[in-house]
């Protein structure tokens, strides 16, 4: 894993890079695309959760009783940004099945052109949890920044944002708006085009995950 700057981590694992290349292919079908998103999310979570604290617990094996490490400290919450973020949730839950799941829905206000909340349901006691915020694509950074604001408003102090593909423009916006969060990126792409699509990107992640247009 390569650290780009203080709070930005770019994934370097060969399996993540390989699976992202398969995602990019326009001929990859809905079922395979959905599976790849889940697998990439799991691999990214494995990397990003290395800092989870451990404590010793007393375990009784078939042979004897021993002290063995278990995860301690803050409980995890997984929060996808609707709708594309939903595709990443199961990959995280396969690693941490006890994590709570919240949802944030944002749409573009046609007058202000800014992200506007239309749904927000977050786990209780968010101030005691570490939140993993999920969105496959980080384009302009507007929705991600707004979602972080919503989570912080609930008292959460520990947030990791995870995306599969990021544009430099959106990454810069999110990192500057929230220098206190950790940002994990599967691949940093070249730029945004005039329609705010990431280039080379992989198209509309939500449409490709759910088979819609």
C-alpha positions in Angstrom: 0.0 0.0 0.0 1.4 3.4 -1.1 0.8 6.5 1.0 0.2 9.4 -1.4 0.0 12.0 1.3 -0.8 12.3 5.0 -4.4 10.8 4.9 -4.5 9.2 1.4 -3.5 5.6 0.8 -3.4 4.2 -2.7 -3.7 0.4 -2.9 -0.9 -1.4 -4.6 -1.9 -5.1 -4.1 -1.7 -7.0 -7.5 -5.1 -8.7 -6.9 -6.8 -5.4 -6.4 -5.1 -3.9 -9.6 -6.1 -7.0 -11.6 -9.7 -7.1 -10.5 -10.1 -3.3 -11.2 -8.9 -4.0 -14.8 -11.6 -6.6 -15.2 -14.1 -4.0 -13.8 -13.1 -1.5 -16.5 -13.9 -3.9 -19.4 -17.1 -2.8 -21.0 -17.8 -6.5 -21.8 -17.9 -7.5 -18.1 -21.5 -8.5 -17.3 -23.6 -7.5 -14.3 -23.1 -10.6 -12.3 -19.3 -10.7 -12.7 -19.1 -6.9 -12.1 -21.0 -7.2 -8.9 -18.8 -10.1 -7.7 -15.7 -8.1 -8.5 -16.8 -5.0 -6.6 -17.5 -7.2 -3.6 -14.1 -9.0 -3.9 -12.2 -5.7 -4.3 -14.0 -4.2 -1.2 -13.0 -7.2 0.8 -9.3 -6.9 -0.3 -9.3 -3.2 0.4 -10.9 -3.7 3.9 -8.2 -6.3 4.7 -5.6 -3.7 4.0 -7.3 -0.7 5.6 -8.2 -2.5 8.9 -4.6 -3.4 9.8 -4.7 -0.8 12.5 -7.6 -2.4 14.5 -6.6 -2.8 18.1 -6.2 -6.2 19.7 -6.6 -7.5 23.2 -6.0 -10.9 24.8 -9.0 -13.0 25.6 -9.2 -16.4 27.4 -10.0 -19.1 24.8 -10.5 -22.8 25.6 -9.1 -25.0 22.8 -9.7 -28.8 22.6 -6.3 -29.1 24.3 -6.1 -26.3 26.9 -7.0 -22.8 27.9 -4.9 -20.0 26.5 -4.7 -16.2 25.9 -5.4 -15.3 22.3 -5.8 -11.9 20.5 -9.2 -10.6 19.6 -10.3 -7.3 18.2 -10.9 -4.7 20.9 -11.9 -1.1 21.1 -14.3 0.7 18.8 -17.0 -1.3 17.1 -17.3 -1.0 13.3 -20.1 0.5 11.3 -20.2 0.2 7.5 -22.0 3.1 5.7 -22.5 2.9 1.9 -23.4 6.0 -0.1 -26.5 5.0 -2.1 -26.8 3.4 -4.4 -23.5 2.2 -5.8 -21.9 1.9 -2.3 -24.3 -1.0 -1.6 -22.2 -3.2 -3.9 -19.2 -3.0 -1.5 -21.0 -3.8 1.7 -21.0 -7.6 1.6 -17.3 -7.7 1.0 -16.7 -5.8 4.2 -19.3 -7.9 6.2 -17.6 -11.1 5.1 -14.5 -10.0 7.1 -16.4 -8.3 9.9 -19.9 -9.8 10.1 -20.7 -8.1 13.4 -20.4 -4.6 11.9 -23.5 -2.5 11.9 -24.7 -1.0 8.6 -26.1 2.4 7.9 -27.1 4.2 4.7 -26.7 7.6 3.3 -28.6 8.8 0.2 -27.6 12.0 -1.6 -28.8 13.6 -4.8 -27.8 16.7 -6.7 -29.9 19.9 -6.0 -30.7 21.2 -9.5 -30.7 24.8 -8.3 -27.5 24.9 -6.1 -25.8 21.9 -7.9 -24.7 20.7 -4.5 -25.3 17.3 -2.9 -28.6 17.1 -1.0 -29.6 14.5 1.5 -32.7 12.4 0.8 -32.0 9.5 3.2 -29.8 9.0 6.2 -30.1 6.1 8.7 -27.0 5.5 10.8 -26.3 3.0 13.6 -26.8 4.1 17.2 -23.8 5.3 19.3 -21.9 6.5 16.3 -19.6 8.4 18.5 -18.3 5.1 19.9 -17.8 3.5 16.5 -15.2 3.5 13.7 -17.1 4.2 10.4 -16.1 2.8 7.0 -17.8 5.0 4.4 -18.2 3.3 1.0 -18.6 4.6 -2.6 -17.0 2.8 -5.6 -16.3 6.1 -7.4 -14.9 9.3 -6.1 -15.5 11.8 -8.9 -16.0 15.4 -7.9 -15.8 14.7 -4.2 -19.0 16.5 -3.4 -21.1 13.6 -2.3 -18.3 12.0 -0.3 -17.6 15.3 1.5 -21.3 15.8 2.3 -21.6 12.2 3.6 -18.6 12.7 5.9 -20.3 15.8 7.3 -23.4 13.9 8.1 -21.4 11.2 9.9 -19.4 13.8 11.9 -22.7 15.5 12.8 -23.6 12.3 14.7 -20.5 12.6 16.8 -18.3 10.1 15.0 -14.5 10.9 15.4 -13.1 8.0 13.4 -13.9 7.7 9.7 -12.3 5.8 6.8 -13.5 6.5 3.3 -13.0 3.7 0.8 -13.4 3.9 -3.0 -12.4 1.7 -5.9 -11.6 4.4 -8.4 -10.8 8.1 -7.7 -10.3 11.2 -9.9 -7.5 13.5 -8.8 -10.0 16.4 -8.6 -12.4 14.6 -6.2 -9.6 13.2 -4.1 -8.1 16.7 -3.6 -11.6 18.1 -2.6 -12.2 15.3 -0.1 -8.7 15.3 1.4 -8.7 19.1 1.9 -12.3 19.2 3.3 -11.6 16.4 5.8 -7.9 16.1 6.5 -8.8 14.1 9.7 -10.2 11.0 7.9 -8.3 8.2 6.2 -8.9 7.8 2.5 -8.3 4.4 0.8 -8.2 4.3 -3.1 -8.1 1.3 -5.3 -6.7 3.2 -8.2 -6.1 6.9 -8.9 -7.3 7.6 -12.5 -6.3 10.4 -14.9 -9.0 13.1 -14.7 -12.7 14.0 -14.9 -14.2 14.7 -18.3 -16.7 17.6 -19.2 -19.5 15.4 -17.9 -17.8 14.7 -14.6 -17.1 11.1 -15.5 -13.8 9.6 -14.3 -11.4 8.8 -17.2 -10.6 6.1 -18.0 -12.9 5.0 -15.3 -15.4 2.2 -15.7 -18.7 3.9 -16.5 -21.6 4.3 -14.1 -20.8 1.9 -11.2 -24.5 1.9 -10.0 -25.8 1.0 -13.4 -23.2 -1.7 -13.9 -23.8 -3.2 -10.4 -27.6 -3.3 -10.7 -28.0 -3.8 -14.4 -29.8 -0.5 -15.0 -29.2 2.3 -17.5 
